């Protein structure tokens, strides 16, 4: 939901979208986009884009918040998004969701393959279940990654 709000904030204004584009590195084809209710791949791409371009998105938001030509409401929203991006919980959940959605996207693509049979589906679901259970044991990895401050 948070990523979708940031996407909407930038995409509601061609000027703000251009500011974001100017801050984003040209190294990636990923970008913030609206979340699809049906496609894991869109959610996975969006989550990865947020994590990979965290600093650039933050810089674009700071630029807008300091822009005297920007109206009050967008500047206020920008301050809220910046505060949210600077929270440890947001970084933690962003890293966790990126891993989680990536795995679900991989499984989803395999399930859609015409060659996938019922025994393989059972193995995929079993693997996904084990993966989700393993996330509990890896809590410290995500916490350390979020606390590393590499995003802010």
C-alpha positions as CSV (number, residue, x, y, z in Angstrom):
1,X,0.0,0.0,0.0
2,X,2.8,2.4,0.9
3,X,4.6,1.8,-2.4
4,X,1.3,2.3,-4.2
5,X,0.8,5.7,-2.5
6,X,4.3,6.8,-3.5
7,X,3.7,5.7,-7.0
8,X,0.4,7.6,-7.1
9,X,2.1,10.7,-5.6
10,X,4.7,10.8,-8.4
11,X,2.5,9.7,-11.2
12,X,-0.3,12.3,-10.4
13,X,2.0,15.0,-11.6
14,X,4.1,14.9,-14.8
15,X,6.5,17.4,-13.1
16,X,7.0,15.1,-10.1
17,X,7.4,12.1,-12.3
18,X,10.1,13.9,-14.2
19,X,11.9,14.8,-11.0
20,X,11.8,11.1,-9.9
21,X,13.1,10.0,-13.3
22,X,16.0,12.5,-13.1
23,X,17.1,11.0,-9.8
24,X,16.7,7.4,-10.8
25,X,19.8,5.7,-12.2
26,X,19.7,4.5,-15.8
27,X,21.0,1.1,-14.8
28,X,17.6,-0.5,-14.3
29,X,14.4,-1.0,-16.2
30,X,12.5,-1.3,-12.9
31,X,10.3,1.6,-11.7
32,X,7.6,2.2,-9.2
33,X,4.3,1.2,-10.7
34,X,0.8,0.6,-9.5
35,X,0.3,-2.7,-7.7
36,X,-1.6,-5.3,-9.6
37,X,-4.2,-7.3,-7.6
38,X,-3.6,-10.3,-9.8
39,X,0.0,-10.3,-10.9
40,X,2.8,-11.3,-8.5
41,X,5.4,-10.1,-11.1
42,X,4.1,-6.5,-10.9
43,X,4.3,-6.5,-7.1
44,X,7.7,-8.1,-7.2
45,X,9.1,-5.5,-9.7
46,X,7.7,-2.7,-7.6
47,X,9.1,-4.0,-4.4
48,X,12.5,-4.5,-6.0
49,X,12.4,-1.0,-7.5
50,X,11.7,0.6,-4.2
51,X,14.6,-1.3,-2.5
52,X,17.1,-0.8,-5.3
53,X,16.3,2.9,-5.7
54,X,15.6,3.7,-2.1
55,X,18.2,6.5,-1.9
56,X,17.1,8.0,-5.3
57,X,13.4,8.0,-4.3
58,X,14.3,9.6,-1.0
59,X,16.4,12.3,-2.8
60,X,13.5,13.0,-5.2
61,X,11.1,13.4,-2.3
62,X,13.6,15.7,-0.5
63,X,13.9,17.8,-3.7
64,X,10.2,18.2,-3.9
65,X,9.8,19.0,-0.2
66,X,12.4,21.8,-0.6
67,X,10.8,23.1,-3.9
68,X,9.2,26.5,-3.2
69,X,7.3,26.2,-6.5
70,X,5.5,23.0,-5.2
71,X,2.1,23.6,-3.6
72,X,1.5,23.0,0.1
73,X,-0.4,19.7,0.0
74,X,2.2,17.8,-2.1
75,X,5.0,19.2,0.0
76,X,3.2,18.0,3.1
77,X,2.6,14.5,1.6
78,X,6.3,14.5,0.7
79,X,7.3,15.1,4.3
80,X,5.0,12.2,5.4
81,X,6.6,9.9,2.8
82,X,10.1,10.9,3.9
83,X,9.3,10.2,7.5
84,X,7.9,6.8,6.6
85,X,11.0,5.9,4.5
86,X,13.2,6.8,7.4
87,X,11.6,4.3,9.8
88,X,13.3,1.1,10.6
89,X,10.0,-0.8,10.3
90,X,9.6,0.4,6.7
91,X,13.1,-0.7,5.7
92,X,12.6,-4.0,7.4
93,X,9.2,-4.7,5.8
94,X,10.5,-3.6,2.4
95,X,13.4,-6.1,2.5
96,X,11.2,-8.8,3.7
97,X,8.5,-8.2,1.1
98,X,11.0,-8.1,-1.6
99,X,12.3,-11.6,-0.8
100,X,8.8,-12.8,-0.1
101,X,7.3,-11.5,-3.4
102,X,10.3,-12.6,-5.4
103,X,9.8,-16.2,-4.2
104,X,6.0,-16.1,-4.8
105,X,6.6,-14.7,-8.3
106,X,9.0,-17.5,-9.2
107,X,6.5,-20.1,-7.9
108,X,3.6,-18.4,-9.7
109,X,5.5,-18.5,-13.0
110,X,6.3,-22.2,-12.6
111,X,2.7,-23.0,-11.7
112,X,1.6,-21.3,-15.0
113,X,3.9,-23.5,-17.1
114,X,2.0,-26.0,-19.3
115,X,4.6,-28.6,-18.4
116,X,3.8,-28.4,-14.7
117,X,2.1,-31.6,-13.4
118,X,0.3,-32.2,-10.1
119,X,3.2,-33.8,-8.3
120,X,5.4,-30.8,-9.2
121,X,2.6,-28.4,-7.9
122,X,2.7,-30.3,-4.6
123,X,6.5,-29.9,-4.4
124,X,6.2,-26.2,-5.2
125,X,3.6,-25.6,-2.5
126,X,5.7,-27.6,0.0
127,X,8.8,-25.6,-0.9
128,X,6.9,-22.3,-0.5
129,X,5.5,-23.4,2.9
130,X,9.1,-24.3,4.1
131,X,10.4,-21.0,2.8
132,X,7.8,-19.0,4.7
133,X,8.5,-21.0,7.9
134,X,12.3,-20.3,7.4
135,X,11.6,-16.6,7.3
136,X,10.9,-16.7,11.1
137,X,14.4,-18.1,11.7
138,X,16.0,-15.4,9.5
139,X,14.4,-12.4,11.3
140,X,17.9,-11.2,12.4
141,X,19.1,-11.1,8.8
142,X,16.2,-8.8,7.8
143,X,16.6,-6.7,10.9
144,X,20.3,-6.2,10.3
145,X,19.7,-5.3,6.7
146,X,17.2,-2.7,7.6
147,X,19.2,-1.3,10.5
148,X,22.3,-1.1,8.2
149,X,21.0,2.3,7.2
150,X,21.9,1.8,3.6
151,X,18.6,3.4,2.5
152,X,18.9,6.7,4.5
